[in-house]
């Protein structure tokens, strides 16, 4: 199974880049993984609701253009299902056993995700009811994927 993390926002901070690079390197023992970032549209700080909706729509079109018909789309959203690491490992195992060829894991930008992306998602997962910067969310996701694969393989790490 191939995995792709799609971050609408750009990963700019070197310490986040280093952490993400470390976990994606570790993940290569278990899966093929890639990161795509920087899909965010420029936003006027005083943007109104209609302008934000247009921005979300453009970002959503970019996201959906990356996802093939035979691929799984998982979004990370504050309103998604809350999981512990063991349950995420079960999801990963299910994805790996599916007949699909890639899992796309999407982290939205500062305004979230478009209704169209949410509608097309196979699953919606929440990290927490707290809000995290997108860069941190990508790092957390990278680490949790690694932890999930370790759990599946019964290898030490997750305790």
Legacy VTK file of the C-alpha trace (Angstrom):
# vtk DataFile Version 3.0
C-alpha trace
ASCII
DATASET POLYDATA
POINTS 159 float
0.000 0.000 0.000
1.191 3.499 -0.801
0.559 6.378 1.581
0.419 10.068 0.792
0.124 12.885 3.302
-1.434 15.959 1.727
-0.970 19.150 3.716
-2.770 22.172 2.324
-0.325 24.404 4.181
3.399 24.529 3.440
5.806 22.948 5.943
8.121 25.901 6.553
9.710 25.516 9.974
12.964 23.507 9.884
12.232 21.680 13.156
8.908 20.398 11.757
10.604 19.481 8.467
13.273 17.538 10.375
10.730 15.643 12.488
8.543 14.793 9.500
11.590 13.705 7.493
12.686 11.433 10.356
9.311 9.673 10.627
8.836 9.346 6.863
12.329 7.821 6.687
11.373 5.329 9.424
8.121 4.544 7.607
9.961 3.403 4.471
10.606 0.095 6.281
6.835 -0.497 6.230
5.346 1.388 3.297
5.894 3.765 0.418
5.107 7.268 1.705
5.196 10.751 0.241
4.325 14.242 1.422
2.685 16.888 -0.715
2.335 20.334 0.837
1.759 23.932 -0.161
-1.696 23.757 -1.772
-2.981 26.732 0.234
-4.515 29.671 -1.598
-3.506 33.176 -0.582
-6.083 34.671 1.750
-6.885 38.249 2.592
-6.707 38.504 6.417
-10.059 40.308 6.272
-11.669 37.774 3.958
-15.391 37.373 4.356
-17.349 34.143 4.426
-17.936 34.056 0.646
-14.263 34.644 -0.154
-13.230 31.922 2.304
-15.719 29.551 0.673
-14.132 30.229 -2.745
-10.671 29.615 -1.296
-11.795 26.332 0.259
-13.314 25.309 -3.065
-10.039 25.990 -4.934
-7.998 24.136 -2.322
-10.499 21.286 -2.433
-10.195 21.021 -6.211
-6.406 20.767 -5.847
-6.744 18.039 -3.216
-9.295 16.017 -5.177
-7.231 16.277 -8.376
-4.494 14.312 -6.563
-6.777 11.483 -5.453
-7.373 8.657 -7.910
-10.619 6.717 -8.211
-9.058 3.601 -6.713
-7.640 5.419 -3.682
-8.741 5.955 -0.096
-9.346 9.524 1.079
-8.982 10.176 4.809
-9.376 13.673 6.199
-8.281 15.039 9.552
-10.941 17.323 10.916
-11.851 18.519 14.400
-15.349 17.062 13.845
-13.944 13.662 12.835
-13.860 10.451 14.839
-11.512 10.441 17.821
-9.167 7.432 17.888
-6.448 6.082 20.111
-3.204 4.774 18.570
-4.310 1.134 18.682
-7.529 1.939 16.814
-5.578 3.939 14.219
-3.357 0.862 13.774
-6.512 -1.170 13.064
-7.533 1.392 10.430
-4.053 1.191 8.871
-4.304 -2.594 8.785
-7.743 -2.378 7.150
-6.432 0.107 4.558
-3.486 -2.187 3.847
-5.836 -5.136 3.289
-8.178 -3.201 1.011
-8.100 -3.615 -2.747
-7.245 0.078 -3.109
-3.740 1.180 -4.098
-3.130 4.333 -2.058
-4.260 6.054 1.132
-4.403 9.854 0.950
-4.306 11.501 4.384
-5.380 15.143 4.182
-4.702 17.956 6.628
-6.518 21.177 5.752
-5.336 24.743 5.854
-6.220 27.548 8.222
-9.865 27.552 7.122
-10.279 23.789 7.156
-11.475 21.706 4.223
-14.138 22.247 1.573
-17.519 20.586 1.856
-16.720 18.632 -1.329
-13.566 17.102 0.167
-15.446 16.242 3.355
-18.242 14.664 1.317
-15.862 12.499 -0.729
-13.805 11.361 2.268
-13.928 7.680 3.119
-13.124 8.524 6.733
-12.841 11.597 8.919
-10.508 11.448 11.916
-9.844 13.981 14.671
-6.478 14.305 16.389
-8.089 16.147 19.263
-10.739 18.740 20.031
-7.817 21.159 20.369
-6.552 23.091 17.353
-2.980 22.474 16.137
-0.904 24.305 13.549
-0.984 22.336 10.281
2.786 21.780 10.455
2.434 20.165 13.867
-0.517 18.117 12.649
1.626 16.695 9.829
4.346 15.800 12.341
1.795 14.160 14.659
0.304 12.225 11.741
3.741 11.043 10.595
4.563 9.820 14.084
1.173 8.148 14.538
1.501 6.319 11.220
4.892 5.037 12.320
3.472 4.046 15.711
0.555 2.306 13.984
2.829 0.204 11.809
4.924 -0.724 14.867
1.737 -1.802 16.674
0.619 -3.900 13.686
3.993 -5.644 13.531
4.069 -6.201 17.304
7.331 -4.275 17.586
8.343 -2.296 20.656
7.781 1.441 20.537
4.185 2.216 21.394
4.276 1.507 25.146
LINES 1 160
159 0 1 2 3 4 5 6 7 8 9 10 11 12 13 14 15 16 17 18 19 20 21 22 23 24 25 26 27 28 29 30 31 32 33 34 35 36 37 38 39 40 41 42 43 44 45 46 47 48 49 50 51 52 53 54 55 56 57 58 59 60 61 62 63 64 65 66 67 68 69 70 71 72 73 74 75 76 77 78 79 80 81 82 83 84 85 86 87 88 89 90 91 92 93 94 95 96 97 98 99 100 101 102 103 104 105 106 107 108 109 110 111 112 113 114 115 116 117 118 119 120 121 122 123 124 125 126 127 128 129 130 131 132 133 134 135 136 137 138 139 140 141 142 143 144 145 146 147 148 149 150 151 152 153 154 155 156 157 158
